[in-house]
Amino acid sequence: MVMAINRVICLALLLLSGTFLLGSKVESADGKACTRNCDPDVAYMVCPSSGHRIIKQVCVNCCSARKGCKLFRNNGSVKCIGN
């Protein structure tokens, strides 16, 4: 009986330490999870890599836009800038 309790305690401690280690790895990750949905509010975008030309008919959202790209609404206002 005592051996069974010790075994359960050891397994619980191992599980908790593994959870702690994995949890700390996730918090320090720099990646971002973005959906691939097209934002219907985005009319066009301008990117530094395109020489600041207007790119129309884009399927992009604020999360998936490349770094430095500005997403614009139909009225010309900036919706967001890609990170």
N, C-alpha and C positions, 0 to 999 in steps of 0.2 A: 504494500500500500504506500509506504513512504517513497519507494522508488518511482512509483507512478506519479506522485505529487511532484517530486523533484524533476521528473521528465517534463511535466506540463509547465512548471515554472521556467525551466530552461527554454522550452519552445516559445513561451510567451515573451521572455526577455529577448530572444533572438528575433522574433517577429517585430517587437517594438523598436529594437535598434535598427533593423532593416528599414522600417517605415520612416524612422527619423532621418536616416542617411539619404533615402530616396527623396524625402520631402525637402531636405536642404538643397539637393541638386536641382529640383524643379524651381525653387524660388530664385535661384541664381541664373537660370536660363535666360538668354537674351532674345530668343525667338518669339515670334508672334503668330498667332493663329488667325488667319483671315478667311472669310468666306469668299467664294468666287462669284457671288451674286453681282449682277450689273445694277448700279444705282441709277434709277430712272430720273433722278434729280440732276444728274451730271450731263450737261449738254456737250461740253468739250473740255480738253485739257491742254496745257502748255508745259513742256518739259525742257530743262536745260540741254538734255542730250539731243533734242530735235532742233536745236538752234532757236528755241522759243517760238517755233511755228505752232499754229493752232492745229490740234489733232481732233477731228470730229469722228463721230460714230464709234465711240469708245465703250468698251464693256469693262468698267472699272468701278471701284468704290474707294472710300477714303483710306481704308486699311490696306488695300492691295496696290495702291498707286506707288510708283517708284519714287525714290527719294528726290525731293526737289520739284516734283511735278505738281502743278496747281490745277485743281479741278474747279470748273466754273459751272454755274447754273445758267439757264436760258437768259436771265436778265443781266448777265455779265458779272454778277457778284461771285467772289471766291467762296467755294464751299469748304475746301480744306486744302492742305498741302501735304503731299506724301512724305513719310519719314523714311 
